[in-house]
């Protein structure tokens, strides 16, 4: 992979991480702290929604974001020819 491709790969990787971290921050900090009073007006499975987001929702969203990151990075690796096969990294 040449320097331009390497830079583009890392730019896309960092952009993906930034977007996912912003989503995680909005869900965990925003829904669990900033908007908790408004969200507590709604109940989810018998619990106030703000409480639910602070306790379980942000963790569930975090796990989903990890899965999205793995899926997108697999596609990005394939696009740039740096896929992993059985624990080995192959560079095209």
Secondary structure, DSSP 4 states (H G I P E B T S, - for coil): --HHHHHHHHHHHHHHHHHHHHHHHIIIIIIIIITHHHHTTSEETTEEHHHHIIIIIHHHHHHHHHHHHHHHHHHHHHHHT--EETTEE---
